[in-house]
Amino acid sequence: MTPATLPKELDGKVVLPSDPRYRLLRSTYTKVSRPAMVVLPQSTADVVVALRYARDSGLPIAVRSGGHGLSGRSSNDGGVVIDLSGLNQVRVLDRRARLVRVGAGARWAEVAQALSPAGLAISSGDHGNVGVGGLATAGGVGWLVRDYGLTIDHIRAAEVVLADGRVVRTDAEHEPDLFWAVRGAGAGVGIVTAFEIEATELSDITVAQLTLAVARDGSTLTRWAEHLARAPRQLSTAAMLMSHGRQAILSLTAVYAGTDAGRMRRAVTPLLKIGSLLDESTQRAPYAALVSPAHLHPNLGQQPANTTNGLLPTMTPNAAQAVTAAVTGPHPALMQLRSVGGAVNDVAADATAYAHRDATVLVVGTVFAPGDRTALDRIWRPVGAHTRGAYANFESRLDAAAFRRFYPGATGDRVLALWRRYDPDGIFRSALYPAELS
Protein backbone atom coordinates (compact mmCIF):
# COMPACT_ATOMS: atom_id res chain seq x y z
CA MET A 1 0.00 0.00 0.00
CA THR A 2 1.46 3.34 -1.07
CA PRO A 3 0.47 6.97 -0.60
CA ALA A 4 -0.60 7.06 -4.27
CA THR A 5 -3.56 4.81 -3.48
CA LEU A 6 -4.86 7.19 -0.84
CA PRO A 7 -7.66 9.70 -1.41
CA LYS A 8 -6.44 13.18 -2.31
CA GLU A 9 -8.25 14.60 0.71
CA LEU A 10 -5.77 12.76 2.95
CA ASP A 11 -2.64 14.21 1.36
CA GLY A 12 -0.21 15.14 4.12
CA LYS A 13 -2.41 13.50 6.78
CA VAL A 14 -1.14 9.92 6.62
CA VAL A 15 1.81 8.59 8.60
CA LEU A 16 3.40 5.40 7.22
CA PRO A 17 6.01 3.21 8.95
CA SER A 18 8.77 5.00 7.05
CA ASP A 19 7.75 8.38 8.51
CA PRO A 20 9.81 9.57 11.55
CA ARG A 21 6.52 10.43 13.30
CA TYR A 22 5.33 6.82 13.13
CA ARG A 23 7.25 5.82 16.27
CA LEU A 24 5.32 8.42 18.28
CA LEU A 25 1.91 7.50 16.87
CA ARG A 26 1.72 3.76 16.43
CA SER A 27 1.21 2.58 20.03
CA THR A 28 -0.92 3.04 23.11
CA TYR A 29 0.39 3.59 26.63
CA THR A 30 0.34 -0.14 27.43
CA LYS A 31 0.99 -1.86 24.10
CA VAL A 32 3.36 -1.49 21.16
CA SER A 33 1.48 -1.84 17.86
CA ARG A 34 2.37 -1.84 14.16
CA PRO A 35 -0.49 -0.41 12.10
CA ALA A 36 -0.14 -0.08 8.34
CA MET A 37 -0.79 3.63 8.70
CA VAL A 38 -1.97 6.32 11.08
CA VAL A 39 -4.36 8.91 9.65
CA LEU A 40 -4.40 12.36 11.25
CA PRO A 41 -7.69 13.99 10.21
CA GLN A 42 -8.04 17.71 10.72
CA SER A 43 -11.83 17.83 10.35
CA THR A 44 -14.91 15.66 10.56
CA ALA A 45 -14.89 15.51 6.75
CA ASP A 46 -11.40 13.99 6.93
CA VAL A 47 -12.69 11.35 9.36
CA VAL A 48 -15.39 10.39 6.84
CA VAL A 49 -12.78 10.00 4.08
CA ALA A 50 -10.44 7.99 6.30
CA LEU A 51 -13.24 5.69 7.38
CA ARG A 52 -14.38 5.15 3.79
CA TYR A 53 -10.81 4.42 2.68
CA ALA A 54 -10.26 1.86 5.45
CA ARG A 55 -13.57 0.14 4.70
CA ASP A 56 -12.94 0.02 0.96
CA SER A 57 -9.45 -1.38 1.56
CA GLY A 58 -10.73 -4.07 3.92
CA LEU A 59 -8.29 -2.99 6.62
CA PRO A 60 -8.97 -3.23 10.35
CA ILE A 61 -9.92 0.09 11.92
CA ALA A 62 -8.89 1.50 15.29
CA VAL A 63 -10.02 4.88 16.57
CA ARG A 64 -7.82 6.84 18.96
CA SER A 65 -8.70 10.01 20.83
CA GLY A 66 -5.15 10.47 22.02
CA GLY A 67 -5.12 9.11 25.54
CA HIS A 68 -3.83 6.07 27.38
CA GLY A 69 -6.08 3.36 25.96
CA LEU A 70 -5.43 0.68 28.61
CA SER A 71 -6.88 -2.15 26.51
CA GLY A 72 -4.57 -1.40 23.58
CA ARG A 73 -7.55 -1.47 21.18
CA SER A 74 -7.03 2.13 20.05
CA SER A 75 -4.25 0.86 17.83
CA ASN A 76 -3.80 -2.34 15.84
CA ASP A 77 -1.40 -4.39 13.73
CA GLY A 78 -1.66 -4.04 9.96
CA GLY A 79 -4.68 -1.78 9.91
CA VAL A 80 -5.66 1.88 9.86
CA VAL A 81 -5.54 3.98 13.02
CA ILE A 82 -7.75 7.06 12.82
CA ASP A 83 -6.06 9.40 15.29
CA LEU A 84 -8.38 12.23 16.31
CA SER A 85 -5.73 14.37 18.01
CA GLY A 86 -6.15 17.12 15.40
CA LEU A 87 -9.80 17.51 16.42
CA ASN A 88 -8.95 19.14 19.72
CA GLN A 89 -10.75 22.47 19.75
CA VAL A 90 -12.31 23.56 23.05
CA ARG A 91 -14.84 26.39 22.81
CA VAL A 92 -17.36 27.94 25.21
CA LEU A 93 -20.64 28.04 23.27
CA ASP A 94 -22.80 29.66 25.94
CA ARG A 95 -21.16 30.94 29.13
CA ARG A 96 -24.47 31.53 30.89
CA ALA A 97 -25.57 27.94 30.23
CA ARG A 98 -22.01 26.70 30.82
CA LEU A 99 -22.20 24.85 27.50
CA VAL A 100 -18.85 23.87 26.00
CA ARG A 101 -17.94 22.19 22.69
CA VAL A 102 -15.00 19.82 23.01
CA GLY A 103 -13.31 17.98 20.16
CA ALA A 104 -12.92 14.26 20.75
CA GLY A 105 -9.18 14.44 20.13
CA ALA A 106 -8.46 16.91 22.92
CA ARG A 107 -6.84 15.70 26.08
CA TRP A 108 -8.26 16.68 29.43
CA ALA A 109 -5.26 18.86 30.32
CA GLU A 110 -6.05 20.95 27.25
CA VAL A 111 -9.72 21.14 28.21
CA ALA A 112 -8.96 22.26 31.77
CA GLN A 113 -6.53 24.92 30.57
CA ALA A 114 -9.01 26.27 28.02
CA LEU A 115 -11.90 26.47 30.49
CA SER A 116 -9.96 27.85 33.45
CA PRO A 117 -10.12 31.53 32.35
CA ALA A 118 -13.91 31.23 32.15
CA GLY A 119 -14.14 29.78 35.67
CA LEU A 120 -15.48 26.49 34.33
CA ALA A 121 -14.47 22.86 34.68
CA ILE A 122 -15.55 19.43 33.49
CA SER A 123 -14.97 16.48 35.79
CA SER A 124 -13.07 14.05 33.61
CA GLY A 125 -10.24 11.59 34.10
CA ASP A 126 -7.59 11.89 36.78
CA HIS A 127 -4.67 12.47 34.38
CA GLY A 128 -4.19 15.27 31.88
CA ASN A 129 -3.04 12.90 29.13
CA VAL A 130 -6.36 11.05 28.98
CA GLY A 131 -8.18 11.66 25.71
CA VAL A 132 -11.65 13.16 25.64
CA GLY A 133 -13.22 10.75 23.15
CA GLY A 134 -12.40 7.48 24.86
CA LEU A 135 -13.44 8.72 28.28
CA ALA A 136 -16.56 10.64 27.26
CA THR A 137 -18.02 7.67 25.39
CA ALA A 138 -17.58 5.27 28.33
CA GLY A 139 -18.22 7.12 31.61
CA GLY A 140 -15.79 9.57 33.14
CA VAL A 141 -14.86 9.04 36.81
CA GLY A 142 -13.08 12.28 37.62
CA TRP A 143 -11.78 14.32 40.52
CA LEU A 144 -15.22 15.90 41.08
CA VAL A 145 -17.25 12.74 40.52
CA ARG A 146 -19.39 12.81 43.70
CA ASP A 147 -20.34 16.45 43.12
CA TYR A 148 -20.54 16.53 39.30
CA GLY A 149 -21.32 12.94 38.42
CA LEU A 150 -19.85 11.13 35.45
CA THR A 151 -18.68 13.08 32.42
CA ILE A 152 -21.34 11.36 30.30
CA ASP A 153 -24.08 12.69 32.60
CA HIS A 154 -23.39 16.20 31.34
CA ILE A 155 -23.11 15.53 27.61
CA ARG A 156 -25.90 17.46 25.91
CA ALA A 157 -25.13 16.58 22.28
CA ALA A 158 -22.55 14.80 20.16
CA GLU A 159 -21.39 14.76 16.54
CA VAL A 160 -20.96 11.20 15.26
CA VAL A 161 -19.61 9.71 12.03
CA LEU A 162 -21.59 6.52 11.48
CA ALA A 163 -20.22 3.38 9.85
CA ASP A 164 -21.82 4.28 6.50
CA GLY A 165 -20.10 7.69 6.51
CA ARG A 166 -23.11 9.77 7.50
CA VAL A 167 -22.46 12.58 9.97
CA VAL A 168 -25.25 13.05 12.50
CA ARG A 169 -25.89 15.30 15.46
CA THR A 170 -27.43 13.40 18.32
CA ASP A 171 -29.09 14.73 21.45
CA ALA A 172 -32.16 14.02 23.57
CA GLU A 173 -34.49 14.93 20.68
CA HIS A 174 -32.49 13.91 17.62
CA GLU A 175 -31.46 10.26 17.29
CA PRO A 176 -32.24 9.65 20.99
CA ASP A 177 -31.28 5.96 20.84
CA LEU A 178 -27.86 6.91 19.47
CA PHE A 179 -27.55 9.55 22.18
CA TRP A 180 -28.29 6.92 24.82
CA ALA A 181 -25.58 4.62 23.45
CA VAL A 182 -22.96 7.36 23.00
CA ARG A 183 -23.12 8.00 26.74
CA GLY A 184 -21.46 4.83 28.00
CA ALA A 185 -21.13 2.58 24.93
CA GLY A 186 -20.15 5.03 22.23
CA ALA A 187 -17.17 3.07 20.88
CA GLY A 188 -19.46 0.62 19.09
CA VAL A 189 -21.83 2.99 17.28
CA GLY A 190 -19.45 5.22 15.33
CA ILE A 191 -16.68 7.76 15.63
CA VAL A 192 -17.67 10.62 17.92
CA THR A 193 -15.82 13.72 16.73
CA ALA A 194 -17.17 16.36 19.15
CA PHE A 195 -19.24 16.74 22.30
CA GLU A 196 -21.32 19.52 23.76
CA ILE A 197 -20.91 19.28 27.52
CA GLU A 198 -22.41 21.27 30.38
CA ALA A 199 -19.52 22.35 32.57
CA THR A 200 -19.65 23.38 36.21
CA GLU A 201 -18.73 26.70 37.84
CA LEU A 202 -15.35 26.12 39.43
CA SER A 203 -12.01 27.83 39.67
CA ASP A 204 -9.93 26.72 42.63
CA ILE A 205 -10.22 23.51 44.60
CA THR A 206 -8.61 22.28 47.81
CA VAL A 207 -6.51 19.13 47.68
CA ALA A 208 -5.35 16.99 50.58
CA GLN A 209 -2.66 14.35 50.06
CA LEU A 210 -2.62 11.67 52.75
CA THR A 211 -0.37 8.65 53.23
CA LEU A 212 -1.58 6.02 55.66
CA ALA A 213 -0.57 2.56 56.82
CA VAL A 214 -3.45 0.16 56.20
CA ALA A 215 -4.75 -2.33 58.74
CA ARG A 216 -4.42 -5.90 57.47
CA ASP A 217 -8.02 -6.70 58.42
CA GLY A 218 -9.33 -4.17 55.86
CA SER A 219 -10.83 -1.83 58.45
CA THR A 220 -8.97 1.15 56.97
CA LEU A 221 -10.87 0.70 53.72
CA THR A 222 -14.26 0.25 55.36
CA ARG A 223 -13.71 3.40 57.41
CA TRP A 224 -12.76 5.27 54.21
CA ALA A 225 -15.94 4.11 52.45
CA GLU A 226 -18.17 4.77 55.44
CA HIS A 227 -16.92 8.33 55.68
CA LEU A 228 -17.43 8.98 51.97
CA ALA A 229 -21.00 7.69 52.23
CA ARG A 230 -21.88 10.50 54.64
CA ALA A 231 -19.38 13.18 53.59
CA PRO A 232 -20.50 16.27 51.66
CA ARG A 233 -20.64 15.67 47.93
CA GLN A 234 -17.99 18.29 47.33
CA LEU A 235 -15.50 15.70 48.59
CA SER A 236 -14.24 13.09 46.11
CA THR A 237 -11.30 10.78 46.64
CA ALA A 238 -8.99 8.50 44.70
CA ALA A 239 -6.39 6.30 46.32
CA MET A 240 -3.60 3.91 45.41
CA LEU A 241 -3.17 0.90 47.66
CA MET A 242 0.28 -0.63 47.30
CA SER A 243 2.65 -2.92 49.11
CA HIS A 244 5.60 -1.83 51.21
CA GLY A 245 7.08 -5.15 52.18
CA ARG A 246 4.26 -7.00 53.94
CA GLN A 247 2.58 -3.70 54.85
CA ALA A 248 -0.09 -2.01 52.72
CA ILE A 249 0.18 1.75 52.19
CA LEU A 250 -2.71 3.93 51.09
CA SER A 251 -1.78 7.05 49.10
CA LEU A 252 -5.00 9.04 49.08
CA THR A 253 -5.89 12.23 47.23
CA ALA A 254 -8.96 14.03 48.56
CA VAL A 255 -10.38 16.82 46.41
CA TYR A 256 -12.84 19.33 47.79
CA ALA A 257 -14.75 21.23 45.11
CA GLY A 258 -14.41 24.65 46.69
CA THR A 259 -12.10 26.83 48.74
CA ASP A 260 -13.89 27.10 52.09
CA ALA A 261 -11.07 25.99 54.38
CA GLY A 262 -13.36 25.22 57.30
CA ARG A 263 -15.70 22.99 55.33
CA MET A 264 -12.79 21.27 53.65
CA ARG A 265 -11.16 20.59 57.02
CA ARG A 266 -14.37 19.12 58.46
CA ALA A 267 -14.79 16.93 55.37
CA VAL A 268 -11.22 15.63 55.38
CA THR A 269 -10.40 15.33 59.10
CA PRO A 270 -12.11 11.93 59.55
CA LEU A 271 -9.88 10.51 56.80
CA LEU A 272 -6.82 11.26 58.96
CA LYS A 273 -8.06 8.62 61.40
CA ILE A 274 -8.90 5.71 59.08
CA GLY A 275 -5.35 4.31 59.40
CA SER A 276 -1.98 5.18 60.87
CA LEU A 277 -1.20 8.58 59.34
CA LEU A 278 2.30 8.76 57.86
CA ASP A 279 2.15 12.06 55.99
CA GLU A 280 -0.31 14.79 55.01
CA SER A 281 -0.40 18.02 53.08
CA THR A 282 -3.15 20.37 51.96
CA GLN A 283 -3.10 23.04 49.30
CA ARG A 284 -5.41 25.28 47.37
CA ALA A 285 -4.93 25.03 43.62
CA PRO A 286 -6.68 25.72 40.32
CA TYR A 287 -8.69 22.74 39.12
CA ALA A 288 -6.44 22.63 36.05
CA ALA A 289 -3.49 21.72 38.28
CA LEU A 290 -5.01 18.28 38.84
CA VAL A 291 -4.92 17.48 35.12
CA SER A 292 -1.81 19.41 34.28
CA PRO A 293 -0.23 19.99 30.86
CA ALA A 294 2.87 18.44 32.44
CA HIS A 295 1.02 15.12 32.06
CA LEU A 296 1.01 15.32 28.26
CA HIS A 297 3.30 12.81 26.62
CA PRO A 298 3.40 10.49 23.61
CA ASN A 299 2.22 6.93 24.12
CA LEU A 300 5.00 4.50 23.23
CA GLY A 301 3.86 1.28 24.86
CA GLN A 302 6.04 2.35 27.76
CA GLN A 303 3.96 0.76 30.53
CA PRO A 304 2.99 -2.86 29.71
CA ALA A 305 0.31 -3.85 32.20
CA ASN A 306 -2.84 -5.88 32.71
CA THR A 307 -5.77 -4.17 34.39
CA THR A 308 -9.24 -5.14 35.53
CA ASN A 309 -11.87 -3.61 37.82
CA GLY A 310 -15.15 -4.03 39.60
CA LEU A 311 -17.82 -1.91 41.28
CA LEU A 312 -19.10 -2.25 44.83
CA PRO A 313 -22.49 -1.05 46.08
CA THR A 314 -20.75 -0.82 49.44
CA MET A 315 -17.35 -1.69 50.87
CA THR A 316 -18.16 -4.62 53.13
CA PRO A 317 -15.60 -5.92 55.65
CA ASN A 318 -15.05 -9.03 53.54
CA ALA A 319 -14.52 -6.99 50.37
CA ALA A 320 -12.12 -4.67 52.19
CA GLN A 321 -10.14 -7.61 53.51
CA ALA A 322 -9.93 -9.14 50.01
CA VAL A 323 -8.69 -5.86 48.50
CA THR A 324 -6.06 -5.48 51.23
CA ALA A 325 -4.91 -9.09 50.77
CA ALA A 326 -4.41 -8.45 47.04
CA VAL A 327 -1.72 -5.94 48.00
CA THR A 328 -0.08 -7.79 50.88
CA GLY A 329 0.20 -11.26 49.30
CA PRO A 330 3.38 -12.83 47.93
CA HIS A 331 2.69 -11.49 44.40
CA PRO A 332 0.89 -8.18 45.01
CA ALA A 333 -1.06 -6.06 42.56
CA LEU A 334 -1.49 -2.32 42.58
CA MET A 335 -5.04 -1.56 43.67
CA GLN A 336 -6.82 1.74 43.08
CA LEU A 337 -9.94 2.88 44.91
CA ARG A 338 -12.26 5.61 43.69
CA SER A 339 -15.39 7.03 45.26
CA VAL A 340 -18.26 6.92 42.74
CA GLY A 341 -21.34 7.67 44.83
CA GLY A 342 -23.07 11.02 45.27
CA ALA A 343 -24.26 12.55 42.02
CA VAL A 344 -23.48 9.36 40.07
CA ASN A 345 -26.24 7.63 42.00
CA ASP A 346 -28.82 10.34 41.18
CA VAL A 347 -29.14 9.17 37.56
CA ALA A 348 -31.52 6.35 36.69
CA ALA A 349 -29.85 3.06 35.75
CA ASP A 350 -31.49 3.06 32.31
CA ALA A 351 -30.86 6.73 31.49
CA THR A 352 -27.52 6.02 29.79
CA ALA A 353 -25.56 2.95 28.72
CA TYR A 354 -23.65 3.15 32.02
CA ALA A 355 -26.02 1.22 34.29
CA HIS A 356 -24.07 0.95 37.56
CA ARG A 357 -25.91 3.66 39.44
CA ASP A 358 -25.96 1.93 42.81
CA ALA A 359 -22.18 1.66 43.11
CA THR A 360 -20.24 3.71 45.64
CA VAL A 361 -16.72 2.31 45.10
CA LEU A 362 -14.69 1.48 42.00
CA VAL A 363 -11.82 -0.95 42.62
CA VAL A 364 -9.11 -1.27 39.94
CA GLY A 365 -6.40 -3.94 39.98
CA THR A 366 -3.21 -3.77 37.90
CA VAL A 367 -0.24 -6.09 37.42
CA PHE A 368 2.80 -4.71 35.62
CA ALA A 369 5.20 -6.66 33.46
CA PRO A 370 6.63 -9.23 33.86
CA GLY A 371 3.34 -10.15 35.54
CA ASP A 372 0.71 -11.34 33.07
CA ARG A 373 -3.05 -11.75 32.85
CA THR A 374 -2.91 -15.14 34.56
CA ALA A 375 -1.22 -13.53 37.55
CA LEU A 376 -3.80 -10.75 37.63
CA ASP A 377 -6.70 -13.21 37.41
CA ARG A 378 -5.32 -15.19 40.34
CA ILE A 379 -4.92 -12.09 42.50
CA TRP A 380 -8.20 -10.52 41.42
CA ARG A 381 -10.47 -13.55 41.87
CA PRO A 382 -11.12 -13.07 45.63
CA VAL A 383 -11.77 -9.35 45.05
CA GLY A 384 -13.99 -9.89 42.01
CA ALA A 385 -16.23 -12.21 44.01
CA HIS A 386 -17.49 -9.12 45.88
CA THR A 387 -17.99 -6.85 42.87
CA ARG A 388 -21.03 -6.26 40.70
CA GLY A 389 -20.38 -4.90 37.25
CA ALA A 390 -17.36 -3.08 35.86
CA TYR A 391 -16.28 0.10 34.08
CA ALA A 392 -15.16 -0.31 30.46
CA ASN A 393 -12.22 2.10 30.60
CA PHE A 394 -10.28 0.14 33.22
CA GLU A 395 -10.22 -3.28 31.57
CA SER A 396 -7.42 -4.59 29.39
CA ARG A 397 -9.11 -7.85 28.33
CA LEU A 398 -12.17 -7.12 26.24
CA ASP A 399 -14.22 -10.27 25.71
CA ALA A 400 -17.86 -11.32 25.85
CA ALA A 401 -17.72 -11.81 29.63
CA ALA A 402 -16.25 -8.34 30.11
CA PHE A 403 -18.96 -6.86 27.87
CA ARG A 404 -21.66 -8.27 30.15
CA ARG A 405 -19.90 -6.90 33.20
CA PHE A 406 -19.84 -3.45 31.61
CA TYR A 407 -23.39 -3.69 30.25
CA PRO A 408 -25.45 -6.12 32.36
CA GLY A 409 -28.85 -7.55 31.53
CA ALA A 410 -31.23 -5.40 29.54
CA THR A 411 -28.61 -2.68 29.19
CA GLY A 412 -26.30 -5.06 27.36
CA ASP A 413 -29.12 -6.30 25.15
CA ARG A 414 -29.96 -2.74 24.17
CA VAL A 415 -26.32 -1.83 23.58
CA LEU A 416 -25.85 -4.79 21.22
CA ALA A 417 -29.07 -4.02 19.36
CA LEU A 418 -28.00 -0.41 18.81
CA TRP A 419 -24.46 -1.35 17.82
CA ARG A 420 -25.93 -3.67 15.19
CA ARG A 421 -28.38 -1.04 13.98
CA TYR A 422 -25.83 1.73 13.55
CA ASP A 423 -22.94 -0.53 12.49
CA PRO A 424 -24.51 -3.59 10.82
CA ASP A 425 -21.17 -4.85 9.47
CA GLY A 426 -19.54 -4.64 12.89
CA ILE A 427 -16.47 -2.64 11.84
CA PHE A 428 -16.24 -0.86 15.18
CA ARG A 429 -17.50 -3.76 17.27
CA SER A 430 -15.04 -6.24 15.76
CA ALA A 431 -12.14 -3.92 16.58
CA LEU A 432 -13.08 -4.06 20.25
CA TYR A 433 -14.60 -7.45 20.98
CA PRO A 434 -14.35 -11.03 19.66
CA ALA A 435 -16.62 -12.61 17.08
CA GLU A 436 -19.20 -13.84 19.61
CA LEU A 437 -20.53 -10.28 19.88
CA SER A 438 -20.95 -9.95 16.09
N, C-alpha and C positions, 0 to 999 in steps of 0.2 A: 504494500500500500504506500503510495507516494503522495506528496502534497498536490500533484497535478490532478488527482482524482477527487479532490475535495471541492465542495461548492465555493464559488467565488466569494460569497458573503463571509466565509471563514478565513479569508486571506489574512495572514498575520496573527491569527487567533488560535493556532494549533501548535502544540509542543510535541515533537516527536522524540524518540530516544536519543537521537543525535544532537538534540538541542541542549546547550549547557543548563537551561532552566529545568530540564526534565528531572534531574536529581532532587530538586526542591519541590516537585509537584506530583511525583508518582505515588507516594506512600501516604499512609495515615500515621497517627501517633504511635500505634501499637503494632503495625504490620508493614513490611516492605513489599511493595507490589510492582508489577511490570506491565502496565497497560500499553496498548499499541500507540495510544496518543492521549493527550490531555487537551481538551478544548476549553478556551477561556472566553466565553461569551461576554460581550459588553452591553447587551440589551436582551430583553425578552425575545425579540425577533431572532437574535442569534441563537438563543436556546432552542427555538423551534427548528431552525436550520440544522443545528447539531443533532437534535433528536431524530429528525428525518434522515439525516445522513447515516447515523448509527443503525437505525432500523433497516434502511435500504441495504446496508452493507452486511447485515446479519451479525453484527458485533455485539457482544455483551455491553450493557450500559451501567455505569455507576454515576451517581449524582453526589457531588460534594459541596457543602456550604462553607467549607474552610476550616472546620474545627477538628477536634480530636478523633472522633469516629472510633470508639472503643472496639466495635465489632470488626473493623477493617473492611466493611462492605461499601464504604464510600470510595474505594478504589477497586481495581481488579487486575487480572492478568490477561493480556491479549485483547482487551476491549477498549471502549471509549469511556473516558472519565469526563463528565461535564462539570467543570469546576466553576462555581458561581461567584468566586471571590471578586469579580469585576462588578457584580451587582450589589454594591455595598452602600448605596446612598441612604442617609438617615435624614428625614425631614419632618419638621413639626407642621402638620396640616392645619390644626385648629388648636391654638394654645388654650383657649377657654375650655374646650372639651377634652383637652389633654390627648388629642388624637395624633399619632405619630405614624409615618410610613417608613418602614425599615426594609431594605433589600435583604433577600435571603442569604446573600454572600457576605454580609457584614459579620464581624465578630463582636462579641458583647463588650469588649473594651472600647471599640469604636462607637458603639451605641451609647454607652455611658458618657463618654467624652462629649459627644454631640449634644446630648440632652442636658448635661450639667448646667450650661449657661442659662437654660430656660427654667431651671429648678425642677426638672422632671427626672423620673427614673422608671425603668422597667425591671422588675425582678426576673432574673434570668438564671444562667448557670453560675457556678462559683469560681470561674476562671475566665479571664479576659480573652483567652484564645479560643473559647468555644464558639462555634459558628451559629448564627441565628437560625438558619433553615433547619438543621438537624434537630435542634432543641425545640423550636417553636412548632414543629409538626409532631412532637412526641409527648411533651408535658411542660417541663421547665420548673425544676425545684431550685429556687434561688435563695439568695441571702435574706429576702423579705417574705419568704413563702407563707408564713403564718398570718401575716398582715395583708399581703397582696393576693395570695393564692398562686396557682400555677400560671406560667406565662400564657398558656393556651386559653385560660379563663378570661383573658383581656384582649384576645384577638377579635376584631370587629369585622374584618374582611381580609381576603387573600386573593392574589393573582396567581392562577395556576395554568401551566401548560399541560394539557392532557396528552395521553398516549398517541392520539390521532393528530396531534399538532394544533388543535384548537386552543386558543387562549381565552380563559373565562375568569370573570370576577365572581367570587362566591362570598355570600354573607348570609345573614339570617333569613333574608327574603329571596335571594337569588341563588339557585342551586343549593338549597338548604341541606340536602343529604351530603353533598360534597363538603359543605362547610362543617358539618358534624364530623366527617372523617378526617378532614385536615387537622382538626384539633385533637391530636392524639394518635392518629394512624395515617398521617399525611404522606408518608414515604411510599405507600402503595397505590395512590390514586393519580399521581402526576408529579410534575416538578413545580413546586411553589417558588415563585420568583420574588414575591414581595408580600408583606403583611401590613395591615393597618391595625395598630395596637393602642389601646387606651393606657397611657402611662399614669403614674401616681405623682402627686406633689411631694417632692423630697429633694433636699439639698445635702445637708450633713447627716451623718448617722453616728452612733456611739458604738465602739467595738471593744469587747473584752476578750482577751486571750488568756485562757486558763490551762494549766498543766496539772494533772492530778494522777496520783497512784490509784489503781482500780482494785477494789476488793475482789478476791477470787470467787466469792459466792455470787457475783453479779449484782449485788445490792447497789453499787455505784450507778449502774445503768438504770435500774428501776427508779432510784431517787431522781436521776436526771429526767426520765420520762414523766414521772409523777409531777415534778415541778412544771415542766412544759405544759402539761395538761391544764394547769390552773393559772399559768403565767399570763400576763397581758399579751395580746396578739402582736404587739410591736416587737416582741422578742422572738427571734428565730435563732436556731443553733445548728452547727455542723461540727462533727468531731471525728478525729481519727483515733482509732484504738489500735495500738501496736505493742509489740513485745519489747521488753528490756530485760533480757535474760528470761527468768521465769515469772517476772512481774509484768503486768499489763499497765500501760500508760495511756491516759486519755488526753489528747491535745484538742481542746474545745475552743471554738470561736463562737461567741455570742454577739449577735448584732441586734441593736435596738434602733428601730426606725424612728429616730427623733434625737433631740439634743438636750432634753430635760434630764439633768444629771441626777436629780433626786429619784425620779421614776426609774431611770436606768439602774441606779444602785439598788433600789428595792426589787427590781426584776431579776437582777443578776446575783445578789447576795446569797440566796439559797443554793446556787450552784457551787459556791465556794466550799460548801459543806457536804457535797455528795461523795467525796473521796478525800484522801490525804492531799492537801494542796501543796504543790511543789513550786509553782510560779504563777504570777498573775500580772497583767498590765491592762490598762484601759486608756483609750484615746478617742477623741472626736476627730472625724475625718469626712471628707466628701464621699458620697456613695461610690463615685467613680474610682476611688482608691481601692475598693474591694475587687474590682475587675480591671486592673490597671493595664495600660498599654505596655508596661514592662513584661506582661505575660505573652505578648505576641511573638510567635516564633514559627518557623517552618516545621512541618511534620515529616520526619524522616524515618519513621519506624523505630525511633530511638528508645521506646519503652515497651518491649514485648511483655505482654501480660495477659492473664485470663481473669475475667471479671464476671460476677453474677450478683444477683440481689433479690431481696424479698421485702414485702410490706407487712407491717404488724398493726392490727387494730389497737393493740396495747402492748407494752413491754411487760410481759409476765415474768415472775422470778425464774421460771424454767427457761424462757427465751433468753433472758439476760445472762443466765449461767452458761447457756450454750454459746452465746456470742463471745463471752469472756474466755471460754475454753478454746475457741477457735484461734485466739491470739496467744494463749499461754501453753499450747500443746507443743510436742516435739518438732512439728513442722508448721509453724504459725502462718496465718494469712494476715494481711492488712484489712482491718474492718473499718468501715465508715458508717457513721450514724447521722441521720438528718431528721429534723423535726418536720413533719408534713401535715400537721393538724390545722386548727384555726380556720382560716378562710378557705383552705382546700376542701374542708368538709362541708362548707355551705352549699356547694354545687351538687345538684342531683346526679346520681350515678349514671343516668342515661342521657345527660345533657351534652356530653362530648364522648369521644372514643376512649378517653381515660376514665375508667369506671371505678377506681379504687378510692372512693370518697369517704370510706370509714377508717382509713389508715391514719395513724398518728406518727409512725416511725418508718423510715426507710433504712434498711440495713444493706450495705454493699460489701461484698468480699472480693479481694483481689490477691492473686498469687503471681509473683513476678518470675521471669526466667531466672534459673533453669526449671522452676516449677512449671507443671503443665496442667491441662484441664483435668486429668485424672486426680492430681493432687488437690486441686480446688474442689472437685466433687466430693472427695473424701472428707475434707475439712468442713465443707459447707453443709453436708447432709444433716447433721444434728441441728444446725441453725434453720435450714430450710423447712424442717418438720414443723416449725412454729409459724411460718410465714403464710400469707394468703395473697397471691398475686405478685406481680413484679412490674418494674418500670423499664420500658424498652431501651432507654438510652444507657443503661448500666448493665448490659448483657453482651458478652462477646461470642456466645454460641447461639445463633439464631436457627431454631428448628421448630417443628410443629408443636412440640411440648412448650417451648418458650413462648410461641405465639399465644397459646391458650392461657399462659400465666399473665401475659400482658393484657389480653383481651378475653376475659372469661365469659362463658355462657352465651347469652343473647348478644352481648356486645361483640364477641368474636364472630358470631354468625353474621351480624350486620356488617362488620368490617369486611369480611370476606365477600359478602354479596356486593358491597360497594366497590371494592377493589376490582371485582370481575366486571362490574358494569362500566366503570370508567377506564379500565385497562383490560379488555377482554383477552388480549394475547399474552398477558402476564409479563410484560417486559420489565416493569418495575418490581413486581412481586418475585419474579424468578431471580432477580439480582440480590434479593434479601433472604429468601426462604427456600427450602428444598421443594422438590416436585410435588410432594403430598399436599401442598397448599394451592396447587395450580388448578 
